[in-house]
Amino acid sequence: MKLYPTFVWWLHKFFFSWISSGDKLLTMHFIVGYPVE
């Protein structure tokens, strides 16, 4: 999938925003539950 790398990049930017907000627990929970296939 060509758009997959772009989608992952967008999610990473979202993760950084959550981490900055202090929601590290929520971020980690989402990453762990996110299918990385």
DABEL-V16051 format. One record per helix or strand. SS is the DSSP state (2 for helix, 1 for strand). FROM is the first residue (numbers start at 1). LEN is the number of residues. Records with the same first field share a line. If there is no record, write none. Layout:
SS=FROM-LEN / FROM-LEN
//
This chain:
2=2-20 / 24-10
//
